[in-house]
Amino acid sequence: MEQVLAILDGEERYVSRLLQYLSSQRELVFSTAAFTSEEKLSDYMERHRIAMLLCEESIYGRLERIPECPIMLLSDRSYVREPGGPPVVFKFQSASEILREILLYYEEVYPGQQAIPKTGHTQIATVLSSSGGAGVTTLAESLAQELSKQNKVLFLSFDPFYFCELQGDAREDALSEAIYYVKQKSEKGMQKLNSLLGRKENLSYLCGVAHWADISECNSEEMILLLQELAKQGSYDYVIIDAGEFTDALAGAMFLSEYLFLLTKEKKEHRKKEELFLRQASFRMPESEKRMIRIPHTDRESMLGQMHLALRAERRE
């Protein structure tokens, strides 16, 4: 049965714009329907079942019949979530941010279901750290190289100043170009993604930007779409991601990642940074800590061994 996200808000122009954006996200598992009055919503519910309601706060307070489904409130910040009450979404943020909060809540209230289909048999792992100088890029690339000895692997770096010697004849701004194609949402452009990759045997690379802002201006939904398309076109066993800085694009990658390898250091200042990082990551993605695997910063071989073991254990299951 088709799942429907219903939007109820009295501002027709606002509803129309939000509906247009959500309807354009073809990878979602639910469709969207929008209403400007409770009467219209009630008529619709006589014939259809809705999976979730996104309701403007003042209308919610006047509802005669509260739908028996998960509800989120659209707020202009005059409403504070009450204990046990519906989660609140700021209605005047970007549509992509509203969608991100919807996706997180959907997967919270429907455990085991995915609002955005993942990437088939491809496993995605992101290597990250709360502190600079932890060797994230080197370790992520080494992990990709090790895995490629027996698997088909894609390595993607979010480091805007990273240069890969193995990229061969691929463009030095390949990631920028890939982001451009995704933003255009054109089938023709998406078909060109594979031509941007550097390759060496079973290992493919996508890295390099024309300007650091290209990564920071890529939102989480665009990165999710890029990773899904790359995984589908390349039929990879693994996608290994070098996190770089914490950006909205990284949030999209973390959302899709089965594994979040967090490199940790024992010094007090590093532990404090790690606490702050985890707090912000959890605020952005409440479920992320469950997928976080802490890797103590020791020698390269030991860290690689721990990550490799975690990936192999999942494959055996």
C-alpha positions, 0 to 999 in steps of 0.5 A: 500500500502506498504511504502518504505524507500529508501536509496541513497548513493554512498558507496556500503559497507555503503549502504549494512550495513545500509540496512542489519540493517534496514531490520532486524528491523521487527517491522517497518511499512515500508520496505527498498530499497537501491541504489548507483546511481540516475539512479537506484533509478529513475528506481525503482521509475518508478514502486514503490512509496517511502514514504521517501528518505535518501540521501547522501548530495553530491548526493542530490546536484546533483539530476536532479529529486528530489523525491516528498517525505520527504527527510533526508540527510546523512552527514559527518558533512560538511553540515549544514541544511539550513532554510526550507531544509531537516533535516540532519543525521550524517551518521557515527553514529550507525545504531540504532541512524540513525533509531531513527532519521528516526522514529522521522522524519517519525512521524513528516511528517506523523502525526497520523501514527506510524513508529513502532506499539505501544502496542495495548490497553496497555497504557505505562506511565513513571515516571521521574524527573530531580533531585535525591531524588524526590521519583520517584521509590516509586511513580511509584511502588505505582501507579502500585500497585493502578492501579493493584487493578482493572487492569492488570499491569506490573511495570518495574524499570530502577533503577540498584540498585532497589530491589523489595520485591514483586518479590518473586522467580523471578531472582534478575537480571531479567531485565538483562536477559530480555535485553539479550534475546532481544539482541539475537533476538531469538524467543526461548529467547523471549518466556521466558520473562514471566518466568522472571517476579515477580507476585502478583495478577494483578501486575507483576514486571520486575526489577533487573540487574546483573550490572548497565551497562546492562541498559546503554548498552541497546539501544532504539530500543531494549527497544522498542522491549522488551516493545512491546513483554511484552505487547503482551505476557501479555495483560496488561492494563498498563505498569508503568516505573520507569525511573532511569537515562536518558539512551538510553533504557529510550529514547525507553521507552519514545518513546512508552509512552503515558504519561510522568509524570515529578515530579517537584520541586519549588526551583531555582536549581531544576527548572534549572535542569528541563529546562536542562532535557526538552531541552535534552529530546526535542533534542532527541525526539522533540514530547516528551514535548507534552506528558509531564505532570508535577506533583508538588512534594507534598505529595504522595497521591496528586501526585498519585491522579493527575497521576491516574486522567490523566490515567482515563481521557484517558480511558474514551475517 
